Amino acid sequence: MEKQLRRIHNKLHATIRQLVPRKKWSNITNVDKKTIKDLKEKDVICLPSDKGTEFCIIQKDRYSQAALDHLNDSNTYQKVPRMTAKTVENKVNLVWKNICSRNKFPPFVMKSFVASNTDLRKFYHLIKTHKTGPDIKIRPIVSNINRPTQRISWLLSKTLKPLLTSVPTHLENSYELIERIQDGDSNNNKTLPYPCSLDVVSLYTSIPIQEAIDNTVDRIEHGTFHLSRLDVAELLNVTLNNMYFTFEDRIFRQTEGLPMGSSISGILAILFMDKLEQIALSSYRLISPYKRYVDDIYLQTANEEKANEFHDTMNSLHPRLKFEIEKPTASPEGLSLSLLDFKVTITTNGESSFEFYKKPAKKPLFVHHQSALPKRSKTNFIRNERRRIQQRCSTQITSNKHDRDFDNILRLNGYPERTIHETKHLQNHQRDPQTQTKEWHYLKIPFISDRLNRKITGIFKRENIPVRIAHKSYTLRQALSHNTTERKCNRPNCPIADTNLCLQRNTVYQLTCKACGEYYIGSTTRFLHDRTKEHLTNDNSSVKKHLTTHHRNNSHNIEVKVITRENDPVNLRLYEAYYIRKHKPGLNSREECTELNDLLF
């Protein structure tokens, strides 16, 4: 085994030295780099638009004001003078531990969903550039990544998702709706159908929390994932009633409505809508179909009058929910209605025809030909888009028309004619059954070139090790829209409070003694504040021993530096091993250095 690893290591090392450029290469021009730098230095915020592929540039004060105008809704949000992630953690963990104790779950199950080292949610919003008007329309989002309720939310989503199979109107995608409309054509209705669509205004924030919980729990007949109805109710209550988040160093609590960004909000919203629409459908005889994709509803009635009556009925079902109706446009061919990503036309003889539809707000932007992605990925993106166009067009004429439009979009995004021609063949390649059942190992590396990928996979293939390569790319969206500056923490006795590093996590860090220059290199997935404090207070720490022996335990002599950041824990350890081997820090123990060197063969 050791010889095999050594052999693989040598081959990989030789391949990388041969094919990886010595100089740092970027597919972003100098002009682009300067533009990005200028935008980040100016008093503006760059972020992707809502339901669009373009970026939106807005002044910071206008961005903040739009968020505060939204958060000033006292019916939905409440400003909180003080709250910490640890307090929320304790609430969530207490409920979960009680459930584990009551159900006698194994210790590893309990530990898997215990929240630790989390922080409060961050509020941000996207600009609805497709909505016109004097006021800025926003889509509020509260990130659930690394939050106190993240693990429990994931468990609840897995538990509750099977309930969606009992919702007869629920759609998984728009193509399923096309199939249902075509099924209605075969019923040979005597009345000419009148198509229309309904849309819920701000669905998530309009749904009352307690009603959503009660409705969901009532649908659970038996326990799922070994959780009873009581367990699910307790977890939903502690998750949805502790939705604290921050915006510009202010703390808020969402008192009503489901949070945008939580994995369970969509499931609870679909189940809540099903309860209301079943009441309405029992009073009206609609021409099939009646289908819904989250908050977008498609229905067919006998005429416009019946559509208005049904619209009024839906608006009367709940005081917090408001529905908007979109009616079809008349043409010589029949009645046409656009929704989701297709347009349906009900002809004068009652038959349905379809074609691909793109919203006017969507810009002609696609994955650029020069993007740092494997050729196979870009080819698959194009073929999937062509397949989507074909599935939503009922005739070859309309399909060819939209396909030509898509070709022009590809040309605008730098694709050569050869690639455009090659991707028009939508062949479904049959995978080898042995390949599908094989247990693959994934190697995550930055994308350099397709040639390098082939060489690396070939090395492992010759050693009979099933390895696939995955890439983690740094995108333009990340460069423009993500704020990399961490706010300072306000914890007492913070050893690095004068830096911007306190609340950074997933880092390889360096602690340097200012008096003598000796330093320590380590890695942590936790807040750098917590890990640094451990080094300065733990008697077994080599940093503490050094300060105690040589500098009278003066913790102010320590300088903190972040060498690199990496979210993947395995890669983080590899980076740590690499930098320890490269710099040979004097404060790292010999055992620790030996252990980490083993990671690098």
C-alpha positions in Angstrom: 0.0 0.0 0.0 2.8 2.4 0.9 4.6 1.7 -2.3 1.5 2.3 -4.3 0.9 5.6 -2.6 4.5 6.6 -3.2 4.2 5.7 -6.8 0.9 7.7 -7.3 2.5 10.6 -5.5 5.5 10.7 -7.8 3.4 10.4 -10.9 1.1 13.2 -9.8 4.0 15.4 -8.8 5.6 15.0 -12.2 2.3 15.6 -14.1 1.6 18.7 -12.1 5.1 20.1 -12.7 4.7 19.4 -16.4 1.2 20.8 -17.1 0.5 23.4 -14.4 1.7 26.9 -15.6 4.5 28.3 -13.5 3.1 31.8 -13.8 -0.2 32.6 -12.3 -2.8 32.6 -15.2 -6.2 34.1 -15.2 -8.9 34.3 -17.8 -9.8 37.8 -16.5 -8.2 40.6 -18.4 -6.3 43.4 -16.7 -9.1 45.8 -17.6 -11.6 43.4 -15.9 -9.4 43.1 -12.8 -9.2 46.9 -12.6 -12.9 47.2 -13.0 -13.6 44.7 -10.2 -11.1 46.5 -7.9 -12.7 49.9 -8.6 -16.2 48.6 -8.0 -15.2 47.0 -4.7 -13.4 50.2 -3.5 -16.4 52.5 -4.4 -19.4 53.1 -2.2 -21.5 50.6 -4.1 -22.7 47.0 -3.8 -22.5 44.5 -6.6 -24.9 41.6 -6.5 -26.7 39.3 -8.8 -30.3 40.3 -9.7 -33.3 38.3 -8.7 -34.5 36.0 -11.5 -31.9 37.3 -13.8 -28.4 36.5 -15.0 -27.0 40.1 -14.8 -25.4 42.0 -12.0 -27.0 44.9 -10.2 -24.9 47.8 -9.0 -26.5 49.9 -6.3 -25.3 52.5 -3.8 -24.7 51.1 -0.3 -27.1 53.6 1.3 -29.9 52.7 -1.1 -29.3 49.0 -0.6 -29.4 49.5 3.2 -32.5 51.7 3.0 -34.4 49.1 0.9 -33.6 46.4 3.5 -34.6 48.6 6.5 -37.8 49.6 4.8 -38.6 45.9 4.5 -37.5 45.1 8.0 -39.6 47.9 9.5 -42.7 45.8 9.0 -43.7 45.2 12.6 -46.2 42.5 11.6 -43.3 40.3 10.4 -40.1 41.5 12.0 -39.1 42.6 15.5 -35.9 44.4 16.5 -34.1 42.6 19.3 -31.7 44.6 21.6 -29.4 41.6 22.3 -29.2 37.9 21.2 -26.3 35.5 20.6 -25.9 32.4 18.5 -25.0 30.5 21.7 -28.4 31.2 23.2 -30.2 29.9 20.2 -27.8 26.9 20.0 -28.7 26.0 23.6 -32.5 26.2 22.9 -32.2 24.0 19.8 -29.8 21.5 21.4 -32.0 21.2 24.5 -35.0 20.2 22.5 -33.0 17.8 20.3 -31.3 16.1 23.3 -34.7 15.6 25.0 -36.0 14.0 21.9 -33.0 11.7 21.7 -33.3 10.8 25.3 -37.0 10.1 25.0 -36.5 7.9 21.9 -33.3 6.3 23.2 -31.3 7.3 20.1 -27.7 6.1 19.9 -25.1 8.8 21.0 -23.7 9.2 17.5 -27.2 10.2 16.2 -27.5 12.8 18.9 -24.1 14.2 18.2 -24.7 14.4 14.5 -27.4 17.1 14.9 -26.1 19.0 17.8 -25.3 22.6 16.8 -21.9 24.1 17.8 -19.7 27.0 16.9 -22.5 28.6 14.8 -23.4 32.3 14.4 -26.6 34.2 13.8 -28.1 34.3 10.3 -27.2 37.0 7.9 -29.9 39.0 6.1 -29.4 40.1 2.5 -31.7 40.8 -0.4 -31.7 40.7 -4.2 -33.0 43.4 -6.4 -36.0 42.5 -8.6 -34.9 44.2 -11.8 -37.8 42.7 -13.6 -40.2 44.8 -11.5 -40.6 48.3 -12.6 -41.7 51.3 -10.5 -40.3 54.2 -8.4 -39.6 52.0 -5.4 -37.0 49.2 -5.3 -38.5 45.8 -5.1 -36.5 43.2 -3.2 -36.4 39.5 -2.5 -35.4 39.1 1.2 -33.1 36.1 2.0 -31.8 34.9 5.3 -28.8 32.5 4.9 -29.1 29.3 6.8 -25.5 28.2 6.3 -23.7 27.5 9.6 -26.6 28.7 11.7 -27.9 27.2 14.9 -30.9 25.6 13.2 -29.2 24.4 10.0 -28.7 20.7 11.0 -32.2 20.3 12.5 -33.7 22.0 9.4 -31.9 19.5 7.2 -33.3 16.6 9.2 -36.8 18.0 9.1 -36.6 18.5 5.3 -35.7 14.8 4.9 -38.5 13.8 7.3 -41.2 15.9 5.7 -40.4 15.7 2.0 -42.3 12.4 1.5 -45.5 14.2 2.5 -45.4 16.1 -0.9 -46.5 12.9 -2.6 -49.9 13.3 -1.0 -50.4 16.8 -2.7 -52.3 16.1 -6.0 -51.6 19.6 -7.4 -47.9 19.7 -6.7 -45.5 19.9 -9.7 -41.8 19.1 -9.7 -41.0 21.0 -12.9 -42.7 22.9 -15.7 -42.5 20.0 -18.2 -44.7 18.0 -15.9 -47.3 20.8 -16.3 -47.1 20.5 -20.1 -47.8 16.8 -19.8 -50.9 17.4 -17.6 -52.3 20.0 -20.0 -51.8 17.5 -22.9 -53.6 14.9 -20.9 -56.5 17.4 -20.6 -56.6 17.7 -24.4 -57.4 14.0 -24.7 -60.5 14.3 -22.5 -62.3 16.1 -25.4 -63.9 18.8 -23.3 -67.0 20.2 -25.0 -66.4 23.7 -23.5 -63.5 25.7 -24.9 -61.0 26.0 -22.0 -60.0 29.5 -20.6 -56.5 29.3 -19.3 -55.2 31.6 -16.5 -52.6 31.7 -13.8 -52.6 32.8 -10.2 -49.5 34.0 -8.2 -49.2 34.5 -4.5 -47.8 37.8 -3.3 -44.8 37.2 -1.0 -45.9 33.6 -0.2 -43.2 32.6 2.4 -43.5 35.7 4.6 -47.3 35.6 4.4 -47.8 32.1 5.9 -48.5 32.1 9.7 -45.9 30.0 11.5 -48.2 28.2 13.9 -50.8 27.4 11.3 -48.1 26.0 9.0 -46.8 23.8 11.9 -50.2 22.5 12.8 -51.1 21.8 9.2 -47.9 19.9 8.6 -48.1 17.8 11.8 -51.7 16.8 11.1 -50.6 15.2 7.9 -48.1 12.9 9.6 -49.9 9.6 10.1 -47.0 7.7 11.5 -43.5 8.6 12.7 -40.9 9.1 10.0 -37.1 8.8 10.5 -38.1 7.4 14.0 -39.6 10.8 14.9 -43.1 10.9 16.2 -45.6 13.7 15.5 -44.8 15.2 18.8 -41.0 15.2 18.0 -41.6 16.9 14.6 -43.9 19.5 16.2 -41.2 20.4 18.8 -38.5 20.6 16.3 -40.6 22.8 14.0 -41.5 25.1 16.8 -37.9 25.6 18.0 -36.7 26.1 14.5 -39.3 28.5 13.2 -39.7 30.5 16.4 -36.0 31.2 16.8 -35.3 32.9 13.5 -32.9 35.6 14.6 -30.7 37.3 12.1 -28.4 40.3 11.7 -28.2 43.2 9.3 -25.6 45.9 9.7 -24.8 45.0 13.3 -28.5 45.1 14.2 -30.4 42.0 15.4 -33.9 41.1 14.2 -36.3 38.3 14.8 -38.8 37.1 12.2 -42.1 36.8 14.1 -44.4 35.7 11.3 -43.9 33.9 8.0 -41.5 31.3 6.8 -37.8 32.3 6.3 -36.4 32.6 2.8 -33.3 30.4 2.7 -34.4 27.6 5.0 -34.6 24.1 3.6 -38.0 23.4 5.2 -39.8 26.6 4.2 -40.7 25.3 0.7 -42.1 22.1 2.0 -44.3 23.8 4.6 -45.5 26.4 2.0 -46.6 23.7 -0.4 -48.5 21.8 2.3 -50.1 25.0 3.5 -51.2 26.0 0.0 -52.7 22.5 -0.6 -55.0 22.9 2.4 -56.4 26.2 1.1 -56.8 25.2 -2.5 -58.7 22.0 -1.6 -61.3 24.2 0.1 -61.6 26.3 -3.1 -61.6 23.4 -5.5 -64.5 21.7 -3.6 -66.7 24.7 -4.5 -65.8 25.1 -8.2 -65.9 22.7 -11.1 -62.8 23.5 -13.0 -61.7 22.1 -16.4 -58.6 20.0 -15.8 -55.9 20.6 -15.1 -55.3 22.6 -11.9 -51.6 22.4 -11.0 -49.2 24.5 -8.9 -45.5 24.9 -8.8 -44.9 26.4 -5.3 -46.8 29.7 -5.6 -47.4 29.7 -9.4 -50.9 28.2 -10.2 -52.2 27.2 -13.6 -55.9 26.4 -14.1 -58.5 26.2 -16.8 -62.0 27.4 -16.4 -65.1 27.7 -18.7 -64.7 31.4 -19.2 -63.3 34.7 -17.9 -66.2 35.2 -15.5 -65.5 31.8 -13.8 -61.8 32.7 -13.6 -62.6 36.0 -11.7 -65.0 34.2 -9.3 -62.3 31.6 -8.5 -59.8 34.4 -8.0 -62.1 36.1 -5.5 -62.6 32.8 -3.7 -58.9 32.2 -3.3 -58.4 35.8 -1.9 -61.1 35.1 0.7 -59.5 32.0 2.1 -56.9 33.6 4.3 -56.5 37.2 5.4 -52.7 37.2 5.0 -52.6 35.6 1.5 -53.2 37.7 -1.6 -53.4 36.2 -5.1 -52.8 38.0 -8.4 -54.3 36.7 -11.6 -52.8 36.8 -15.1 -55.3 36.3 -17.9 -54.5 35.1 -21.5 -54.1 37.3 -24.5 -56.3 36.8 -27.5 -54.9 36.2 -31.0 -56.2 34.7 -34.2 -54.7 31.3 -33.2 -56.5 31.3 -29.8 -55.8 32.2 -26.2 -52.1 32.4 -25.1 -50.6 32.5 -21.6 -47.0 32.6 -20.5 -45.9 31.1 -17.3 -42.7 29.6 -15.9 -40.5 28.8 -18.9 -43.1 28.1 -21.6 -46.1 29.7 -23.4 -49.3 27.7 -23.9 -51.9 28.5 -26.6 -55.4 27.1 -26.5 -56.5 27.0 -30.1 -60.1 27.7 -31.3 -60.7 23.9 -31.6 -59.7 23.4 -28.0 -56.2 21.9 -28.6 -53.1 23.0 -26.8 -49.8 24.1 -28.4 -46.6 25.0 -26.6 -43.4 26.9 -27.2 -40.3 27.9 -25.1 -40.6 31.2 -23.3 -37.9 33.4 -21.9 -38.9 36.3 -19.6 -38.0 39.8 -21.0 -35.9 40.5 -17.9 -33.5 37.6 -18.6 -30.4 38.8 -20.4 -28.6 36.9 -23.1 -25.9 35.6 -20.8 -24.7 32.1 -20.5 -21.7 30.2 -19.3 -18.9 31.9 -21.2 -16.7 29.9 -23.5 -13.6 31.2 -21.7 -14.9 30.3 -18.2 -12.6 28.2 -16.1 -14.7 25.0 -16.4 -14.0 21.7 -18.1 -15.2 21.5 -21.7 -17.5 18.6 -20.8 -19.3 20.8 -18.3 -19.9 23.6 -20.7 -21.0 21.1 -23.4 -23.5 19.5 -21.0 -24.9 23.0 -20.0 -25.6 23.7 -23.7 -27.1 20.3 -24.4 -29.4 20.5 -21.4 -30.6 23.9 -22.5 -31.3 22.6 -26.0 -33.2 19.6 -24.5 -35.2 22.0 -22.4 -36.1 24.0 -25.5 -37.2 20.9 -27.4 -39.3 19.6 -24.5 -41.3 22.9 -24.3 -42.0 23.2 -28.0 -44.9 21.2 -29.5 -43.8 21.7 -33.1 -40.5 21.4 -34.9 -40.9 24.8 -36.4 -41.0 26.6 -33.1 -38.3 24.4 -31.7 -35.9 25.3 -34.6 -36.8 29.0 -34.1 -35.8 29.0 -30.4 -32.8 26.9 -31.2 -31.5 29.5 -33.6 -32.0 32.2 -31.0 -30.0 30.1 -28.5 -27.2 29.8 -31.1 -27.0 33.6 -31.3 -26.8 33.7 -27.5 -23.9 31.2 -27.6 -22.1 33.4 -30.2 -22.5 36.4 -27.9 -20.8 34.4 -25.2 -17.8 33.5 -27.2 -18.6 30.0 -28.5 -17.1 29.0 -31.9 -19.3 27.6 -34.6 -17.8 24.1 -34.3 -18.9 23.8 -30.6 -22.3 25.2 -31.5 -22.7 22.6 -34.2 -21.4 19.7 -32.0 -23.9 20.4 -29.2 -26.9 20.1 -31.5 -26.7 16.3 -31.4 -28.7 15.4 -28.3 -27.5 11.8 -28.0 -28.3 10.0 -24.8 -25.2 8.1 -24.0 -25.9 4.9 -22.1 -23.6 4.5 -19.1 -21.9 1.3 -18.3 -23.9 -0.4 -15.5 -20.7 -1.3 -13.8 -19.7 2.4 -13.8 -23.0 3.4 -12.2 -22.7 0.9 -9.3 -19.0 1.6 -8.7 -18.1 3.5 -5.5 -16.2 6.5 -6.7 -13.7 8.6 -4.8 -13.7 12.3 -5.6 -10.6 14.5 -5.8 -11.4 18.2 -5.5 -8.8 20.4 -7.3 -8.9 23.8 -9.0 -9.5 23.6 -12.7 -6.4 24.1 -14.8 -7.0 22.3 -18.0 -8.9 19.3 -19.5 -5.5 17.7 -20.3 -4.4 17.8 -16.7 -7.7 16.2 -15.6 -7.3 13.3 -18.1 -3.7 12.8 -17.0 -4.7 12.6 -13.3 -7.6 10.3 -13.8 -5.4 8.1 -16.0 -2.9 7.7 -13.2 -5.5 6.5 -10.8 -7.1 4.3 -13.4 -3.9 2.4 -14.1 -3.6 1.8 -10.3 -7.2 0.4 -10.4 -8.5 3.2 -8.1 -11.9 4.7 -9.1 -11.3 8.5 -8.9 -13.3 11.3 -10.4 -12.3 14.9 -10.3 -14.5 17.7 -8.9 -13.7 21.4 -9.3 -14.2 24.3 -7.0 -13.9 27.5 -9.0 -13.7 31.1 -7.9 -16.4 32.8 -10.0 -16.9 36.4 -11.0 -20.1 36.4 -9.0 -18.1 35.5 -5.8 -15.5 38.2 -6.6 -18.2 40.9 -7.0 -21.0 40.0 -4.6 -19.4 38.3 -1.6 -18.1 40.4 1.3 -14.8 39.0 2.4 -14.3 41.5 5.3 -15.4 40.0 8.6 -16.8 42.2 11.3 -15.0 42.5 14.6 -16.4 40.5 17.5 -17.5 42.1 20.7 -16.7 39.1 23.0 -14.9 39.9 26.2 -11.2 39.3 26.5 -10.8 38.7 22.8 -7.0 38.4 22.1 -7.3 39.6 18.6 -10.1 42.2 18.9 -8.1 44.8 17.1 -8.1 42.8 13.9 -10.7 41.8 11.4 -9.9 38.1 11.9 -12.0 37.3 15.0 -14.9 35.7 13.3 -13.1 34.1 10.4 -13.3 30.3 10.3 -12.0 27.5 8.1 -8.5 28.9 8.1 -4.9 28.0 8.1 -3.4 30.5 10.6 0.0 31.6 11.9 0.6 32.8 15.4 3.9 34.8 15.6 5.7 35.9 18.8 6.5 39.6 18.3 9.4 39.4 20.8 11.5 36.7 19.1 9.8 35.9 15.8 9.1 32.2 16.6 5.7 31.1 15.1 3.1 28.4 15.1 1.0 27.2 12.1 -2.3 25.4 12.5 -5.8 25.0 11.1 -9.3 25.3 12.5 -12.9 25.1 11.3 -14.0 27.2 14.2 -13.9 31.0 14.9 -10.3 32.1 14.9 -11.1 34.0 18.2 -11.9 30.7 19.9 -8.8 28.8 18.6 -6.4 31.6 19.5 -7.8 31.9 23.0 -7.2 28.2 23.5 -3.6 28.5 22.5 -3.1 31.3 25.0 -4.9 29.6 28.0 -4.3 25.9 27.5 -1.2 24.8 29.5 -0.5 22.0 27.0 -0.3 24.4 24.1 3.2 25.0 22.7 2.4 28.7 22.2 1.4 29.0 25.9 4.6 27.2 27.0 6.7 29.4 24.9 5.2 32.6 26.3 5.3 31.4 29.8 9.0 30.2 29.6 10.5 33.1 27.6 8.2 36.1 27.8 6.4 36.0 31.2 3.1 34.8 29.6 2.6 38.1 27.8 -0.3 37.3 25.4 -0.1 40.8 23.7 3.2 39.6 22.1 1.2 37.4 19.7 0.5 38.5 16.1 -2.2 36.6 14.2 -2.2 36.0 10.4 -4.5 34.0 8.1 -2.4 32.2 5.5 -5.4 30.7 3.5 -9.0 29.8 3.8 -10.6 26.6 2.7 -14.1 25.3 3.5 -13.4 21.6 2.8 -12.0 20.1 6.0 -9.8 17.5 4.2 -8.3 20.2 1.9 -7.8 22.4 5.0 -5.7 19.7 6.7 -3.7 19.3 3.5 -3.0 23.0 3.3 -1.9 22.9 6.9 0.5 20.1 6.2 1.9 21.8 3.2 2.7 25.1 5.0 4.2 23.3 8.0 6.5 21.3 5.7 7.3 24.4 3.7 8.1 26.8 6.6 9.0 24.4 9.4 7.6 26.6 12.3 9.6 26.4 15.5 6.6 26.2 17.9 5.0 23.2 16.2 5.8 19.9 18.0 7.8 17.3 16.2 5.0 14.7 16.6 2.5 17.1 15.0 4.9 17.8 12.1 5.4 14.1 11.5 1.7 13.3 11.6 0.9 16.1 9.1 3.8 15.2 6.8 2.2 11.7 6.4 -0.7 13.4 4.7 1.6 14.5 2.0 3.2 11.0 1.7 
